[in-house]
């Protein structure tokens, strides 16, 4: 593919055409000033995040010896913290960037559920979209970190599909909110909330209101996402879902085009770690965005930051290409932090430069 400037079409012989709402030629990268205008409008956005709620538990410490009981490091614990994860982290990212957000998902009737709701705290005015399933635990991921390196992670979760009554409550909540929304985000961590019938209902209802639907997918559920506006798989998910192997440019190009065509999505945005992002739109148009990360300490939650930023950008009139550029900058910031993190409007604005 060769070296490609940010925002330039991939060197694959694909066509270039104008996207509605985007000023100027598609060959012309947006100025930082143009991108900053979207950030300034983020408070006008109203996004509903639907998906798997996760409580992220961090145990931070130091290692100075190996256990005499087994060949494993002994971590001297210095601190512990709880953070919002999964769909709750997407929700938190949207709020941190200045947008309005609501949350829809499931917790268990347990201590982790209580702690997750406590972490949400004043971030949301009610709990209408968060339902309790007495037959499953609240999803909790515990990470032990020493010297900025994750040593082990252990999970508590239930992955079975929601009972029809709980699923109906979620669909009814989504329908009740659609009049006020500028975007719906589906954050699928394959913990049981997102099903084929739920996605069918959400895409149908959102289409009636002309509300875009963005999905952070899981490979085993790719068939559920037909007709959504944008999907944001990482490169491994994209190649696995398309039955391809490798992460070279040609393979990723084939995977992105195949997914978009099979599912009838408007766009597919593939996140590629240190290689940046690749965006696939209709008529064979594709773009490559080089990474904006200066240092990578922890990729935990970076996908949540990408989809939250993209949702806000689309909500405020940005094209998918411009939204992807903003999301790429936001991801570059968050991977430079340890643990699940968020980005502020000021950080994102500064990352765009001073032009």
TORKOL-4160 file (C-alpha; in steps of 0.2 Angstrom, whole numbers, padded with zeros to 4 digits, m for minus):
355
<pt num="1" X="0000" Y="0000" Z="0000"/>
<pt num="2" X="0015" Y="0012" Z="0003"/>
<pt num="3" X="0015" Y="0027" Z="0014"/>
<pt num="4" X="m0002" Y="0036" Z="0016"/>
<pt num="5" X="m0005" Y="0053" Z="0023"/>
<pt num="6" X="m0019" Y="0054" Z="0036"/>
<pt num="7" X="m0035" Y="0055" Z="0028"/>
<pt num="8" X="m0029" Y="0050" Z="0010"/>
<pt num="9" X="m0037" Y="0036" Z="0001"/>
<pt num="10" X="m0028" Y="0019" Z="0002"/>
<pt num="11" X="m0017" Y="0015" Z="m0013"/>
<pt num="12" X="m0028" Y="0001" Z="m0019"/>
<pt num="13" X="m0036" Y="0009" Z="m0035"/>
<pt num="14" X="m0052" Y="0012" Z="m0025"/>
<pt num="15" X="m0064" Y="0026" Z="m0030"/>
<pt num="16" X="m0065" Y="0043" Z="m0021"/>
<pt num="17" X="m0081" Y="0052" Z="m0019"/>
<pt num="18" X="m0090" Y="0065" Z="m0008"/>
<pt num="19" X="m0098" Y="0061" Z="0008"/>
<pt num="20" X="m0113" Y="0070" Z="0013"/>
<pt num="21" X="m0109" Y="0083" Z="0027"/>
<pt num="22" X="m0091" Y="0084" Z="0023"/>
<pt num="23" X="m0084" Y="0100" Z="0015"/>
<pt num="24" X="m0072" Y="0099" Z="0001"/>
<pt num="25" X="m0064" Y="0085" Z="m0008"/>
<pt num="26" X="m0062" Y="0068" Z="0000"/>
<pt num="27" X="m0044" Y="0069" Z="m0005"/>
<pt num="28" X="m0041" Y="0084" Z="0007"/>
<pt num="29" X="m0038" Y="0080" Z="0025"/>
<pt num="30" X="m0048" Y="0091" Z="0037"/>
<pt num="31" X="m0039" Y="0105" Z="0046"/>
<pt num="32" X="m0037" Y="0104" Z="0065"/>
<pt num="33" X="m0049" Y="0119" Z="0066"/>
<pt num="34" X="m0062" Y="0110" Z="0057"/>
<pt num="35" X="m0061" Y="0095" Z="0069"/>
<pt num="36" X="m0061" Y="0106" Z="0084"/>
<pt num="37" X="m0078" Y="0113" Z="0079"/>
<pt num="38" X="m0085" Y="0095" Z="0081"/>
<pt num="39" X="m0078" Y="0094" Z="0098"/>
<pt num="40" X="m0086" Y="0110" Z="0103"/>
<pt num="41" X="m0103" Y="0103" Z="0098"/>
<pt num="42" X="m0101" Y="0087" Z="0108"/>
<pt num="43" X="m0112" Y="0094" Z="0122"/>
<pt num="44" X="m0126" Y="0094" Z="0109"/>
<pt num="45" X="m0125" Y="0075" Z="0107"/>
<pt num="46" X="m0136" Y="0063" Z="0116"/>
<pt num="47" X="m0130" Y="0045" Z="0115"/>
<pt num="48" X="m0138" Y="0029" Z="0122"/>
<pt num="49" X="m0126" Y="0015" Z="0125"/>
<pt num="50" X="m0133" Y="m0003" Z="0125"/>
<pt num="51" X="m0122" Y="m0018" Z="0130"/>
<pt num="52" X="m0113" Y="m0028" Z="0142"/>
<pt num="53" X="m0109" Y="m0018" Z="0159"/>
<pt num="54" X="m0092" Y="m0023" Z="0167"/>
<pt num="55" X="m0084" Y="m0018" Z="0183"/>
<pt num="56" X="m0065" Y="m0017" Z="0181"/>
<pt num="57" X="m0055" Y="m0020" Z="0196"/>
<pt num="58" X="m0037" Y="m0016" Z="0197"/>
<pt num="59" X="m0024" Y="m0022" Z="0209"/>
<pt num="60" X="m0008" Y="m0012" Z="0208"/>
<pt num="61" X="0008" Y="m0017" Z="0216"/>
<pt num="62" X="0026" Y="m0022" Z="0215"/>
<pt num="63" X="0036" Y="m0038" Z="0212"/>
<pt num="64" X="0052" Y="m0042" Z="0221"/>
<pt num="65" X="0052" Y="m0061" Z="0223"/>
<pt num="66" X="0045" Y="m0077" Z="0217"/>
<pt num="67" X="0033" Y="m0087" Z="0227"/>
<pt num="68" X="0041" Y="m0103" Z="0236"/>
<pt num="69" X="0024" Y="m0112" Z="0233"/>
<pt num="70" X="0024" Y="m0111" Z="0214"/>
<pt num="71" X="0034" Y="m0102" Z="0200"/>
<pt num="72" X="0024" Y="m0086" Z="0201"/>
<pt num="73" X="0028" Y="m0068" Z="0206"/>
<pt num="74" X="0022" Y="m0062" Z="0223"/>
<pt num="75" X="0014" Y="m0045" Z="0221"/>
<pt num="76" X="0015" Y="m0033" Z="0236"/>
<pt num="77" X="m0001" Y="m0024" Z="0234"/>
<pt num="78" X="0000" Y="m0005" Z="0235"/>
<pt num="79" X="m0018" Y="0000" Z="0230"/>
<pt num="80" X="m0034" Y="m0006" Z="0222"/>
<pt num="81" X="m0047" Y="0003" Z="0212"/>
<pt num="82" X="m0063" Y="0000" Z="0203"/>
<pt num="83" X="m0068" Y="0008" Z="0186"/>
<pt num="84" X="m0082" Y="0007" Z="0174"/>
<pt num="85" X="m0079" Y="m0006" Z="0160"/>
<pt num="86" X="m0087" Y="m0013" Z="0144"/>
<pt num="87" X="m0103" Y="m0003" Z="0139"/>
<pt num="88" X="m0101" Y="0007" Z="0155"/>
<pt num="89" X="m0084" Y="0013" Z="0150"/>
<pt num="90" X="m0091" Y="0018" Z="0133"/>
<pt num="91" X="m0104" Y="0028" Z="0142"/>
<pt num="92" X="m0091" Y="0036" Z="0153"/>
<pt num="93" X="m0080" Y="0041" Z="0138"/>
<pt num="94" X="m0095" Y="0050" Z="0130"/>
<pt num="95" X="m0098" Y="0060" Z="0146"/>
<pt num="96" X="m0079" Y="0064" Z="0149"/>
<pt num="97" X="m0079" Y="0071" Z="0131"/>
<pt num="98" X="m0093" Y="0082" Z="0135"/>
<pt num="99" X="m0108" Y="0073" Z="0127"/>
<pt num="100" X="m0124" Y="0068" Z="0135"/>
<pt num="101" X="m0126" Y="0049" Z="0137"/>
<pt num="102" X="m0138" Y="0036" Z="0145"/>
<pt num="103" X="m0134" Y="0017" Z="0148"/>
<pt num="104" X="m0144" Y="0001" Z="0145"/>
<pt num="105" X="m0138" Y="m0016" Z="0151"/>
<pt num="106" X="m0138" Y="m0029" Z="0165"/>
<pt num="107" X="m0131" Y="m0032" Z="0182"/>
<pt num="108" X="m0133" Y="m0046" Z="0194"/>
<pt num="109" X="m0140" Y="m0045" Z="0211"/>
<pt num="110" X="m0123" Y="m0045" Z="0220"/>
<pt num="111" X="m0110" Y="m0034" Z="0228"/>
<pt num="112" X="m0101" Y="m0031" Z="0211"/>
<pt num="113" X="m0118" Y="m0024" Z="0204"/>
<pt num="114" X="m0120" Y="m0013" Z="0219"/>
<pt num="115" X="m0102" Y="m0007" Z="0217"/>
<pt num="116" X="m0104" Y="m0004" Z="0198"/>
<pt num="117" X="m0120" Y="0007" Z="0201"/>
<pt num="118" X="m0110" Y="0016" Z="0215"/>
<pt num="119" X="m0096" Y="0020" Z="0202"/>
<pt num="120" X="m0110" Y="0026" Z="0190"/>
<pt num="121" X="m0116" Y="0037" Z="0204"/>
<pt num="122" X="m0121" Y="0054" Z="0199"/>
<pt num="123" X="m0115" Y="0051" Z="0181"/>
<pt num="124" X="m0133" Y="0046" Z="0177"/>
<pt num="125" X="m0150" Y="0053" Z="0183"/>
<pt num="126" X="m0159" Y="0036" Z="0184"/>
<pt num="127" X="m0157" Y="0018" Z="0182"/>
<pt num="128" X="m0171" Y="0014" Z="0170"/>
<pt num="129" X="m0160" Y="0006" Z="0157"/>
<pt num="130" X="m0150" Y="m0005" Z="0169"/>
<pt num="131" X="m0160" Y="m0020" Z="0174"/>
<pt num="132" X="m0155" Y="m0034" Z="0187"/>
<pt num="133" X="m0154" Y="m0052" Z="0182"/>
<pt num="134" X="m0155" Y="m0063" Z="0197"/>
<pt num="135" X="m0148" Y="m0078" Z="0188"/>
<pt num="136" X="m0131" Y="m0071" Z="0183"/>
<pt num="137" X="m0117" Y="m0062" Z="0192"/>
<pt num="138" X="m0112" Y="m0045" Z="0187"/>
<pt num="139" X="m0097" Y="m0046" Z="0175"/>
<pt num="140" X="m0081" Y="m0042" Z="0184"/>
<pt num="141" X="m0063" Y="m0042" Z="0177"/>
<pt num="142" X="m0049" Y="m0041" Z="0190"/>
<pt num="143" X="m0032" Y="m0036" Z="0184"/>
<pt num="144" X="m0016" Y="m0038" Z="0194"/>
<pt num="145" X="m0003" Y="m0025" Z="0188"/>
<pt num="146" X="0015" Y="m0023" Z="0194"/>
<pt num="147" X="0028" Y="m0010" Z="0187"/>
<pt num="148" X="0015" Y="m0005" Z="0173"/>
<pt num="149" X="0013" Y="m0023" Z="0167"/>
<pt num="150" X="m0002" Y="m0034" Z="0169"/>
<pt num="151" X="0003" Y="m0050" Z="0177"/>
<pt num="152" X="m0014" Y="m0059" Z="0177"/>
<pt num="153" X="m0032" Y="m0056" Z="0175"/>
<pt num="154" X="m0047" Y="m0066" Z="0182"/>
<pt num="155" X="m0065" Y="m0064" Z="0177"/>
<pt num="156" X="m0082" Y="m0067" Z="0185"/>
<pt num="157" X="m0096" Y="m0068" Z="0172"/>
<pt num="158" X="m0111" Y="m0077" Z="0165"/>
<pt num="159" X="m0112" Y="m0078" Z="0146"/>
<pt num="160" X="m0130" Y="m0085" Z="0144"/>
<pt num="161" X="m0142" Y="m0075" Z="0134"/>
<pt num="162" X="m0155" Y="m0064" Z="0143"/>
<pt num="163" X="m0172" Y="m0071" Z="0147"/>
<pt num="164" X="m0185" Y="m0064" Z="0135"/>
<pt num="165" X="m0193" Y="m0053" Z="0148"/>
<pt num="166" X="m0177" Y="m0044" Z="0152"/>
<pt num="167" X="m0173" Y="m0042" Z="0133"/>
<pt num="168" X="m0191" Y="m0034" Z="0131"/>
<pt num="169" X="m0187" Y="m0022" Z="0145"/>
<pt num="170" X="m0171" Y="m0016" Z="0136"/>
<pt num="171" X="m0180" Y="m0015" Z="0119"/>
<pt num="172" X="m0194" Y="m0005" Z="0127"/>
<pt num="173" X="m0181" Y="0007" Z="0135"/>
<pt num="174" X="m0172" Y="0010" Z="0119"/>
<pt num="175" X="m0188" Y="0014" Z="0110"/>
<pt num="176" X="m0194" Y="0026" Z="0124"/>
<pt num="177" X="m0177" Y="0036" Z="0122"/>
<pt num="178" X="m0175" Y="0036" Z="0103"/>
<pt num="179" X="m0185" Y="0053" Z="0100"/>
<pt num="180" X="m0171" Y="0062" Z="0110"/>
<pt num="181" X="m0156" Y="0052" Z="0103"/>
<pt num="182" X="m0143" Y="0057" Z="0091"/>
<pt num="183" X="m0134" Y="0040" Z="0091"/>
<pt num="184" X="m0136" Y="0022" Z="0098"/>
<pt num="185" X="m0120" Y="0013" Z="0102"/>
<pt num="186" X="m0120" Y="m0006" Z="0105"/>
<pt num="187" X="m0105" Y="m0012" Z="0115"/>
<pt num="188" X="m0105" Y="m0031" Z="0113"/>
<pt num="189" X="m0093" Y="m0040" Z="0124"/>
<pt num="190" X="m0102" Y="m0057" Z="0122"/>
<pt num="191" X="m0108" Y="m0058" Z="0140"/>
<pt num="192" X="m0126" Y="m0061" Z="0135"/>
<pt num="193" X="m0135" Y="m0044" Z="0133"/>
<pt num="194" X="m0133" Y="m0043" Z="0114"/>
<pt num="195" X="m0143" Y="m0056" Z="0104"/>
<pt num="196" X="m0149" Y="m0058" Z="0086"/>
<pt num="197" X="m0167" Y="m0053" Z="0091"/>
<pt num="198" X="m0161" Y="m0038" Z="0101"/>
<pt num="199" X="m0150" Y="m0031" Z="0087"/>
<pt num="200" X="m0164" Y="m0034" Z="0075"/>
<pt num="201" X="m0176" Y="m0024" Z="0086"/>
<pt num="202" X="m0163" Y="m0010" Z="0089"/>
<pt num="203" X="m0158" Y="m0008" Z="0070"/>
<pt num="204" X="m0177" Y="m0008" Z="0065"/>
<pt num="205" X="m0182" Y="0005" Z="0078"/>
<pt num="206" X="m0167" Y="0016" Z="0075"/>
<pt num="207" X="m0170" Y="0016" Z="0056"/>
<pt num="208" X="m0188" Y="0022" Z="0059"/>
<pt num="209" X="m0180" Y="0037" Z="0068"/>
<pt num="210" X="m0165" Y="0039" Z="0056"/>
<pt num="211" X="m0154" Y="0037" Z="0071"/>
<pt num="212" X="m0136" Y="0030" Z="0067"/>
<pt num="213" X="m0131" Y="0013" Z="0076"/>
<pt num="214" X="m0113" Y="0010" Z="0079"/>
<pt num="215" X="m0107" Y="m0007" Z="0085"/>
<pt num="216" X="m0091" Y="m0013" Z="0094"/>
<pt num="217" X="m0093" Y="m0031" Z="0089"/>
<pt num="218" X="m0088" Y="m0049" Z="0094"/>
<pt num="219" X="m0084" Y="m0061" Z="0081"/>
<pt num="220" X="m0096" Y="m0074" Z="0086"/>
<pt num="221" X="m0110" Y="m0062" Z="0084"/>
<pt num="222" X="m0106" Y="m0054" Z="0067"/>
<pt num="223" X="m0121" Y="m0061" Z="0059"/>
<pt num="224" X="m0132" Y="m0050" Z="0071"/>
<pt num="225" X="m0126" Y="m0033" Z="0065"/>
<pt num="226" X="m0134" Y="m0033" Z="0048"/>
<pt num="227" X="m0139" Y="m0015" Z="0042"/>
<pt num="228" X="m0130" Y="m0005" Z="0056"/>
<pt num="229" X="m0122" Y="0011" Z="0052"/>
<pt num="230" X="m0104" Y="0008" Z="0057"/>
<pt num="231" X="m0094" Y="m0007" Z="0064"/>
<pt num="232" X="m0078" Y="m0005" Z="0073"/>
<pt num="233" X="m0069" Y="m0022" Z="0074"/>
<pt num="234" X="m0051" Y="m0024" Z="0078"/>
<pt num="235" X="m0040" Y="m0032" Z="0065"/>
<pt num="236" X="m0041" Y="m0049" Z="0073"/>
<pt num="237" X="m0060" Y="m0049" Z="0074"/>
<pt num="238" X="m0060" Y="m0043" Z="0056"/>
<pt num="239" X="m0049" Y="m0057" Z="0049"/>
<pt num="240" X="m0057" Y="m0070" Z="0060"/>
<pt num="241" X="m0075" Y="m0065" Z="0054"/>
<pt num="242" X="m0070" Y="m0065" Z="0036"/>
<pt num="243" X="m0061" Y="m0081" Z="0037"/>
<pt num="244" X="m0044" Y="m0073" Z="0032"/>
<pt num="245" X="m0027" Y="m0074" Z="0040"/>
<pt num="246" X="m0014" Y="m0061" Z="0043"/>
<pt num="247" X="m0013" Y="m0043" Z="0047"/>
<pt num="248" X="m0005" Y="m0036" Z="0031"/>
<pt num="249" X="m0013" Y="m0022" Z="0022"/>
<pt num="250" X="m0020" Y="m0032" Z="0008"/>
<pt num="251" X="m0028" Y="m0045" Z="0020"/>
<pt num="252" X="m0036" Y="m0031" Z="0030"/>
<pt num="253" X="m0043" Y="m0022" Z="0015"/>
<pt num="254" X="m0051" Y="m0038" Z="0009"/>
<pt num="255" X="m0058" Y="m0041" Z="0026"/>
<pt num="256" X="m0065" Y="m0024" Z="0028"/>
<pt num="257" X="m0073" Y="m0024" Z="0011"/>
<pt num="258" X="m0080" Y="m0042" Z="0014"/>
<pt num="259" X="m0088" Y="m0037" Z="0031"/>
<pt num="260" X="m0096" Y="m0021" Z="0024"/>
<pt num="261" X="m0103" Y="m0030" Z="0009"/>
<pt num="262" X="m0110" Y="m0045" Z="0019"/>
<pt num="263" X="m0118" Y="m0036" Z="0032"/>
<pt num="264" X="m0124" Y="m0021" Z="0022"/>
<pt num="265" X="m0116" Y="m0008" Z="0034"/>
<pt num="266" X="m0113" Y="0009" Z="0028"/>
<pt num="267" X="m0095" Y="0008" Z="0035"/>
<pt num="268" X="m0082" Y="m0003" Z="0043"/>
<pt num="269" X="m0068" Y="0005" Z="0054"/>
<pt num="270" X="m0055" Y="m0008" Z="0058"/>
<pt num="271" X="m0043" Y="m0003" Z="0073"/>
<pt num="272" X="m0026" Y="m0010" Z="0070"/>
<pt num="273" X="m0015" Y="m0006" Z="0085"/>
<pt num="274" X="0001" Y="0002" Z="0081"/>
<pt num="275" X="m0004" Y="0002" Z="0062"/>
<pt num="276" X="m0018" Y="0014" Z="0066"/>
<pt num="277" X="m0035" Y="0012" Z="0058"/>
<pt num="278" X="m0043" Y="0007" Z="0041"/>
<pt num="279" X="m0060" Y="0014" Z="0036"/>
<pt num="280" X="m0070" Y="0005" Z="0022"/>
<pt num="281" X="m0085" Y="0014" Z="0015"/>
<pt num="282" X="m0097" Y="0011" Z="0000"/>
<pt num="283" X="m0092" Y="0010" Z="m0018"/>
<pt num="284" X="m0075" Y="0003" Z="m0013"/>
<pt num="285" X="m0069" Y="0019" Z="m0005"/>
<pt num="286" X="m0056" Y="0015" Z="0009"/>
<pt num="287" X="m0044" Y="0026" Z="0020"/>
<pt num="288" X="m0029" Y="0022" Z="0031"/>
<pt num="289" X="m0026" Y="0033" Z="0047"/>
<pt num="290" X="m0009" Y="0030" Z="0054"/>
<pt num="291" X="m0008" Y="0028" Z="0073"/>
<pt num="292" X="m0007" Y="0044" Z="0084"/>
<pt num="293" X="0000" Y="0035" Z="0099"/>
<pt num="294" X="0016" Y="0041" Z="0105"/>
<pt num="295" X="0018" Y="0028" Z="0119"/>
<pt num="296" X="0008" Y="0013" Z="0122"/>
<pt num="297" X="0006" Y="0007" Z="0140"/>
<pt num="298" X="m0011" Y="m0001" Z="0140"/>
<pt num="299" X="m0024" Y="m0004" Z="0127"/>
<pt num="300" X="m0037" Y="m0009" Z="0139"/>
<pt num="301" X="m0053" Y="0001" Z="0134"/>
<pt num="302" X="m0046" Y="0009" Z="0119"/>
<pt num="303" X="m0060" Y="0002" Z="0108"/>
<pt num="304" X="m0072" Y="0010" Z="0120"/>
<pt num="305" X="m0064" Y="0027" Z="0118"/>
<pt num="306" X="m0064" Y="0024" Z="0099"/>
<pt num="307" X="m0083" Y="0020" Z="0098"/>
<pt num="308" X="m0088" Y="0034" Z="0110"/>
<pt num="309" X="m0078" Y="0047" Z="0101"/>
<pt num="310" X="m0085" Y="0041" Z="0084"/>
<pt num="311" X="m0103" Y="0042" Z="0091"/>
<pt num="312" X="m0101" Y="0060" Z="0097"/>
<pt num="313" X="m0093" Y="0065" Z="0080"/>
<pt num="314" X="m0107" Y="0058" Z="0070"/>
<pt num="315" X="m0120" Y="0065" Z="0082"/>
<pt num="316" X="m0113" Y="0083" Z="0078"/>
<pt num="317" X="m0112" Y="0082" Z="0059"/>
<pt num="318" X="m0095" Y="0074" Z="0056"/>
<pt num="319" X="m0093" Y="0062" Z="0041"/>
<pt num="320" X="m0088" Y="0045" Z="0046"/>
<pt num="321" X="m0070" Y="0049" Z="0039"/>
<pt num="322" X="m0069" Y="0064" Z="0050"/>
<pt num="323" X="m0076" Y="0055" Z="0065"/>
<pt num="324" X="m0063" Y="0041" Z="0062"/>
<pt num="325" X="m0049" Y="0054" Z="0063"/>
<pt num="326" X="m0055" Y="0061" Z="0079"/>
<pt num="327" X="m0057" Y="0043" Z="0086"/>
<pt num="328" X="m0039" Y="0039" Z="0081"/>
<pt num="329" X="m0033" Y="0054" Z="0090"/>
<pt num="330" X="m0043" Y="0050" Z="0106"/>
<pt num="331" X="m0036" Y="0032" Z="0105"/>
<pt num="332" X="m0018" Y="0038" Z="0104"/>
<pt num="333" X="m0021" Y="0047" Z="0120"/>
<pt num="334" X="m0029" Y="0034" Z="0130"/>
<pt num="335" X="m0017" Y="0020" Z="0126"/>
<pt num="336" X="m0003" Y="0031" Z="0134"/>
<pt num="337" X="m0012" Y="0028" Z="0151"/>
<pt num="338" X="m0012" Y="0013" Z="0162"/>
<pt num="339" X="m0029" Y="0005" Z="0165"/>
<pt num="340" X="m0047" Y="0009" Z="0159"/>
<pt num="341" X="m0046" Y="0028" Z="0155"/>
<pt num="342" X="m0055" Y="0042" Z="0147"/>
<pt num="343" X="m0051" Y="0057" Z="0136"/>
<pt num="344" X="m0056" Y="0075" Z="0140"/>
<pt num="345" X="m0061" Y="0088" Z="0127"/>
<pt num="346" X="m0046" Y="0098" Z="0131"/>
<pt num="347" X="m0034" Y="0083" Z="0128"/>
<pt num="348" X="m0042" Y="0079" Z="0112"/>
<pt num="349" X="m0042" Y="0097" Z="0106"/>
<pt num="350" X="m0023" Y="0099" Z="0111"/>
<pt num="351" X="m0019" Y="0082" Z="0102"/>
<pt num="352" X="m0026" Y="0090" Z="0085"/>
<pt num="353" X="m0012" Y="0103" Z="0085"/>
<pt num="354" X="m0012" Y="0122" Z="0084"/>
<pt num="355" X="m0015" Y="0125" Z="0066"/>
